[in-house]
Amino acid sequence: MKSRIKIGLLGKIALAIVSGIAFGYVSPMWSTRIFATFNSVFSQFLGFMIPMIIVGFVTPAIADVGRRAGKLLVATALLAYFATFLAGMISYFTGVLTFPSLIGGEQSLATVESGADISPYFTVDIPPLMSVMTSLVLAFMLGLGIAFLKGNSLRHGFEEFRTIVAKSIDVAILPLLPVYIFGIFLNMTVVGQVGIILTTFIKIIAVIFLLHVFILVLQYCIAACFSHGNPFKMLRGMMPAYFTALGTQSSAATIPVTLRQTIKLGVNEDIAGFVVPLCATIHMSGSTLKIVACALALLIMHGEPYSLGMFVHFIAMLGITIIAAPGIPGGAIMASLGLLSTILGFNEQMLALMIALYIAMDSFGTACNVTGDGALAVIINHFFGKDIPDHSTESTSRTSRN
């Protein structure tokens, strides 16, 4: 029996980009308009799904977190949110200082803006059931309400709804996403934008990779202030979790490795057992810095206005919305699409470029997220570890006595 070569989502996206560019140089206009028609319908469906994603994933996540009330939960959630928000702000200021010179300036912007989109043969309007902000407020209201209810009917109902939304993403969105990206790059090649876009991609990816390294070093330097350890030795100890996340592209799948390495940093076993799984859901520093950097770069490249206030609003909302990410493949960018369109004013093409850029670096963002979980656990352990017996130490001492 011949073994089939399985291509992951990243490989399919890369293949779609390359083939979209290649076909763009030889494709007749009628075939280009066919893909423009598909993209028009698909983008409408994607817009319809965004509120469903928020309600379907954020509601059960808030309900699950709210169930575990207590000082430890509040402290961990606030610390994870602060770390995520800080990463986003660092990414924004880094982009403001570096991207205008890296991206190219007025000539590049004029070239990008001068390209006219290929018109589709027809369009289908699929309006969403509610706006992004309405869905977010509704998700929070329902999630907090479910958390404080004794019954499980609503909880089970929204867990089933989450399953329906996840299945819709797996069956209808992710398989067609490479075709959507193919159509976007086909269109950009035909109208002469693709060279500038690809050059910008490479520069953005390089800056974001350096930002990941800086964020991790900063997080462990701060953690070392509480544990009085060597931050670089601590960071080196978390490398198994980092490389596991690179391979799995999943915070949840990396939890066992992250947990083991965090305990080796000297964190109480019970503290680590609480903080690491929770932070796998709510701590998204790596994902946030990627989204912020890519969004800022695309705004600059398209000559769109941006401001500190706009991005503070965006990052603050992103830190909350992104808790839906672990339940969705490529989840952070899917959960943020609504905020990108409503707060930053992204159009269809910019959203597609965001998806392509994000997925190209998906594993690095996940690795940054899970590796940073160890630093947060060290900080939490400083404040709460003394009140909880360390069972790992006790079991070790009993073994040595025997």
N, C-alpha and C positions, 0 to 999 in steps of 0.2 A: 504493500500500500504506500503510495506516495504521500509524503508529509507536506501539508500546505503551509506556505509561508504566510504568517499572520502579520499584517502591517497595522501598527498602532495609529491612533488619531494624529499624532504629530507627523508620522510618515505620510499619512494621507494628505494632510494639509500642505506639507512640503511638496508632495507630488502635484497637488492641485495648483500651487503657485508656479512651479516650473512649467507644467503643461499649459497653464493659462497664458503665460508669457509667450511660450513657443507658438501656440495656436493663434495668438493675437497678431502675429506678423503675417499669417497666411489665411486666416479665417475670412470668408466672405461676410458681407454685412448681414445677410439674412440669418446666418447661423449665430452671429453675435447677438442679434435681436432676440433669438430664441432663448439664449441664456439670460439676456436682460429681462425677458418676460418671467422666466423661472425665478430670478433674483427678486423681482418685484413682488411676486406672490409669496415667496419664502420669507421675505422681510416683513410682510404683513402678518404672517403666521407667527413669526418670532416676536413681533410687537404684541400680538394677542397673548402669547405665552408668558411674557415678562411678569404681569401681575399674578398669574397663576403660580409661577415659580416662587415669588415672594410669599404669597399666602400659604402655599403648599409646604414650603421648607422652613420659613421663619417661624410660623405659628407653632409647629411641634417642637422646634428648637428652643423657643422661649419657654414653652410649657415644660420641657424637660429640665432646663436650667432652673426655672422658677421653683420646681419641686424640691430641689436641694437647697433649701434656705439655710442661712447661717453666715457667720462672720467669715469663715474660710471661703465660701462661695463668693460673697460680695467682694472680698479683697482680691481674689483671683480674677474675677470678671473685670473689676476696675483696672487692675494691673495689665491684663491682656488688652483691654481697650486703649489704655494709655500708650502701651508699646506699639499697637497698631496705628494709632493716631500720630505718634511721634515719627514712625517710619514714613508715613505718608507726607508729613510736613518736611522731613529731611529730603525726601525725593523731590518735592515741589521746589524747594529752594536750590537744590543741586541742578534741577532742570532749568530754572530761571537763569542761573549763572552760566550754564554750559550749552544748552540747546540752541539758542539763537545763533551762536557762531558755528556750531557743528552742522546745523541743518542747512544753512546756505544763504539765507537772506532774501532780498526782494526778487531777484531773478528767478530763484527756485519757486518761490511762492506764486509768482505770476504765471509760471509754466503750469503749476498744479491747478491753479484757478481757471486757466484758459481752456482746459479740456472740457468738452461737452459730453455729458452722459449719453450713451446709446439708448434711444427710446424703445420701450418694450412694445410688443404687438397689442397687448391689453394688460389691464391691471385688475386686481380683485381687492376690494376693501374689506378688511377683517378688523373692525375696531375692537380694542380691548374692552373688557367688561368694566374696568375702572382704571383710574390713573395710578401711576406708580406710588405717589405719596398716599393716596387713599388706601391702596393695598398694604402699604407698610404700616400705616396707623391701624388698619383693621387687623393685621397679623399680630401686632403688639397687644392690642386690646384682647383679642381672642386667646393669644398665648398666655398672657398674665391671668386672664380669667380662668382658663383651664387649669393653670398651675395651682390655683387656690380652691378649685372645686374638688369635692370628695369623689364624685362620680367619674367614670371612665368612658362614658358614651361619646362625648365630644372628642376626647383624646384619641380614642380608637378611630373615630370618623376622620379626623385630620391626619392620622397616621396612614389610613387607607388613601386619603386624597393625595398625600405626599407620594405614595407608591404609584398612583395614577400619573402624577406629573412626572415623576422620575422615569416611568415607562414611556411616556410621550417623548421625553428628551432622548431616551435610548433608541427608540424606534423611528421617530419622525425628524428629530433635529440633528443629532450627531451623525447619522449615516448620510444626510443630505448636506451637512456643513461643508465638506470638501467641494461639492458641486457649486455651492454658493461662493466659496472662496475662489474657485476656478473662474466663475463668471465675473467676479470683481476684478481679478487680475487680467482676464481677457479684455474687459472694458478699458482698464487703465492702459493696457498695451496699445489698443486701437487708437485711443485719444492721445497717446504720447506721454503718459504720466509715470510709467512703470520704473524708468531709470532713477528718478528722484526718490520714489517710494522705497526701492530696494536699498539705495545708498543710505537713506534715513534709517531703515530697519537695522542695518549693520551697526551704525553709530549708536542707536538707542540701546541695542542689546549689550554692547560693550560697556556703556555707562551703567546700565542696570546691574550687570554682573559685579562691577566694582562696588556699587551701592549695597548689594547683598553682603559682600565681604565686610564693608564698613559697619553695617547694621549689626551683624553678628559680633564683631569685635566690640562695638559699643555696648551691646547688651551684656556681654560677659565681663567687660570692665566694670559696669555698674553692679553686676551680681557679685563680683569679687570684692567690692567694697563692703558687702554684707557678710560674706563668708571668709574674708581675709585669705583667699586663695590666689593662685596664679591664673589670670583670665585666659591666657593662651594654652595653659595646660588643661584647664577645664574645657575649652573649646575643642582641643585635640581629642579629649575623651568623648566628645559627642559626635565625632566624625562617623562612627558606624551608623548612627541614626541619619546623618546627613546623606551618606551614600546609599543607604537603604531607601530613603525617600526619593533620591534621584532615579532609582530603578523602578520603584512601585508607583511613583507620582500620586501617592495617597497618604495623607496624614494618619488616617485610621489604620491602614495596613502597617504603618511604621510604629504604632504605639508600643508593641512589646519591646522593640529595640530601644526606643526613646526612653521607656520606663526603666529598663535595665541600666542604661548608661547614666540616667539621672540619679539613680540610687548610688551608683559608683562615685558620683560627685559629692557624696556625703549627705544627700537629702534623705530625710526620714521616709521610710518605706510607705507609710500611710499617706503622708503628704504627697509624695510622688504619685501614688496610686490614685489620688484625687485630682491633682493639678494637671498631670500629663494628659489623661483622656479628655478633661474639660477643655484644656488649651488647644487640643487637636480640633476642637469645634469652634472656639471663639478667638484664638490668637492667630492673626493673619498678617503679620508684619511684612513678610516677603511678598505675598500676593498684593497687598496694598501699595507698596512702593513700586511694583511693576505697573499696576493700573494707573497710578498717578503719573509716573514718568511717561508712559505711552500716551496717555490722554493729553498731557501738556505738550508733548512733541507734535502730536497730530494737530492740535490747535494752532501751534506756532507755524507748522508747515502749511496749513490752509489759510493762514492770515486771520484767524478768528481771534476776537478779544478774550483776554483772561485777566484775572485779578486774584490777589491773596484772599479776599473775602469769598470769592466764588469757590476757591479750592478748599478753604477751611470748611465751608458748608458741605462740599462734596466729600471730603475726607471724613468729616464727622458722621455723615449719613452712611458712608461706605463701611465704616467700622462697625455699624450696627447691621446693615443689610448683609454683609459678607458672612455672617454666621450661618447663612443658608448654604455656603459654598461646599462644606464637606459632603453634603448629600447629593451633589450634582457633579458628574464628570466635567472637568474644565470649569468647575462650579463658580469660582470667584468672578470670572468675566461674565458668565451667564447672569449671576445675581446682580451685577453692577450695570448691566445694559440700560435698565430703566433710569438710573441716576445719570448715566452718561448722556442720555438723550434729553432728560428734563432739566438738569442743573447745568450741564456744560454745552447743551445744544448740539449734540452730535447728530449728523445725518446718517443715512443708510450706509454710504461708502465708508465713513469714518468708523462706524460700529463694526463693519466687516474687517477693516484693517486692525481694529483693536482685538478682535477675536484671533486673527492670524498672528499678530504680534504676541499676544498673551500665551497662546498655546505653544508657540515656538520656544517659550521659556518656562513652560508650566512646571517642569520637574525642579528647576532651580528655585522657583518661588515656594513650592512645597517643602523642599529641603531647608530653606531659610526659616520657614514657619516652625517645623518640628525641632530644628536645632535650637531655635530661640526658646522653645518650651522649657528646655533644661535650665536656662538662665532665670526664667520666671519662677520655676520651682525652687531654685536656690534662694531667691529673694523671699518667697512665701515661707520657706522653711525657717528663715531667720526669725520671723515674727510668730510663727505658730508651731514650729518643730519642738520647742521645749515643753509644750503642753501635752504632747502625744508620745507615748513610749515607742521607741524604735524597735520593732519586732525583729528586724533583720539582725540588729546587734545582739538581741537576746538569743536568737537561734544560733548565732555564731559562737557566743560564749558557752551555750549549753553543749554544743558539739565539741568545743575544745576541752571542756571539763570531762566529757565522756571519753 
